Amino acid sequence: MGEIYRQTLIDYGDKVDISFLDPRNLLSIAAYFIKHIKAGNITSWEGFTHFFLHIKFNAVFINGRYLKDFNNYDKLIKEILYT
């Protein structure tokens, strides 16, 4: 997680806001997904499935979207920033 955080800061600076959530704090995780559902970044169904199926240690979500492959996180960030 630290490597992704540092590299993201180097590559994107203040263009990207990073939130760290404790996987034991389900209330803050639910609020995170509700925020991205309301913003239109993900559907209600995606938020529901991510909340119940993908919450685990070192899980990474970018604008509510689950990142399956850590090696491709920069592609998703670029897609979000530049489209």
ZAMARGU-4260 file (C-alpha; in steps of 0.2 Angstrom, whole numbers, plus 5000, padded with zeros to 4 digits):
<rodrens>
0) 5000/5000/5000 | 5014/5012/5004 | 5022/5009/4987 | 5006/5014/4978 | 5003/5029/4989
5) 5021/5036/4986 | 5021/5033/4968 | 5004/5041/4966 | 5010/5056/4975 | 5025/5057/4964
10) 5015/5055/4948 | 4999/5065/4951 | 5003/5076/4966 | 4987/5085/4972 | 4977/5079/4958
15) 4972/5063/4967 | 4965/5062/4984 | 4969/5046/4994 | 4959/5039/5008 | 4964/5025/5019
20) 4950/5016/5027 | 4952/5003/5041 | 4943/4987/5035 | 4936/4984/5052 | 4927/5001/5051
25) 4912/4996/5041 | 4903/5013/5044 | 4917/5023/5035 | 4918/5010/5021 | 4899/5011/5018
30) 4900/5030/5018 | 4914/5029/5005 | 4903/5019/4993 | 4888/5029/4996 | 4898/5045/4992
35) 4904/5037/4975 | 4886/5030/4971 | 4879/5048/4973 | 4893/5055/4963 | 4889/5043/4949
40) 4906/5034/4949 | 4898/5017/4952 | 4881/5010/4952 | 4871/5004/4968 | 4874/4986/4963
45) 4893/4989/4961 | 4894/4997/4978 | 4884/4983/4986 | 4895/4969/4978 | 4911/4978/4982
50) 4905/4981/5000 | 4901/4963/5003 | 4913/4954/4992 | 4929/4964/4990 | 4932/4972/5007
55) 4948/4965/5013 | 4966/4969/5019 | 4975/4979/5006 | 4960/4981/4994 | 4961/4996/4983
60) 4946/5006/4976 | 4948/5021/4964 | 4933/5032/4964 | 4923/5017/4970 | 4930/5005/4957
65) 4939/4989/4964 | 4956/4988/4957 | 4960/4969/4954 | 4978/4971/4948 | 4989/4983/4957
70) 5001/4984/4942 | 4988/4993/4932 | 4982/5006/4945 | 4990/5020/4935 | 4979/5016/4920
75) 4963/5018/4930 | 4969/5034/4937 | 4974/5041/4920 | 4957/5035/4913 | 4948/5044/4927
80) 4958/5060/4926 | 4959/5063/4908 | 4942/5057/4901
</rodrens>
